[in-house]
Amino acid sequence: MATSATGTYTAKLTDGPLQGKTVTTEFLESGDPRPRLEIPADGTKRYLYLRGSGLEFGSTEFPDRPTAVDYRYVEALFG
């Protein structure tokens, strides 16, 4: 069920400190998955993940949009 005009999908974190975790995020206004995610951690630290090549489809409402997208860890950001 979409919570915004563009809908949501599951971001699968495939490696790094959050390996195996998933988060729900919104598509861009264009309908594309986000190219990067910054996930808050302790204090001012955030983990940067970039979109990978893995996509899963399965929505009958929006068959051309993925329901899950893989993201790869890049670095921890501070500040």
BELSUL-V874945 format. One record per backbone hydrogen bond with DSSP energy under -0.5 kcal/mol. NH is the residue of the N-H (numbers start at 1). CO is the residue of the C=O. If there is no record, write none. Layout:
# BELSUL-V874945
{{NH | CO} {NH | CO}}
This chain:
# BELSUL-V874945
{{9 | 25} {10 | 67} {11 | 9} {11 | 23} {12 | 10} {12 | 69} {13 | 11} {13 | 21} {14 | 12} {14 | 71} {18 | 15} {19 | 16} {20 | 13} {21 | 18} {23 | 11} {25 | 9} {27 | 7} {28 | 32} {31 | 28} {37 | 49} {39 | 37} {39 | 47} {40 | 38} {41 | 45} {45 | 42} {46 | 77} {47 | 39} {48 | 75} {49 | 37} {49 | 47} {50 | 72} {51 | 35} {52 | 70} {56 | 68} {65 | 62} {67 | 56} {68 | 56} {69 | 10} {70 | 54} {71 | 12} {72 | 50} {74 | 48} {75 | 48} {77 | 46}}
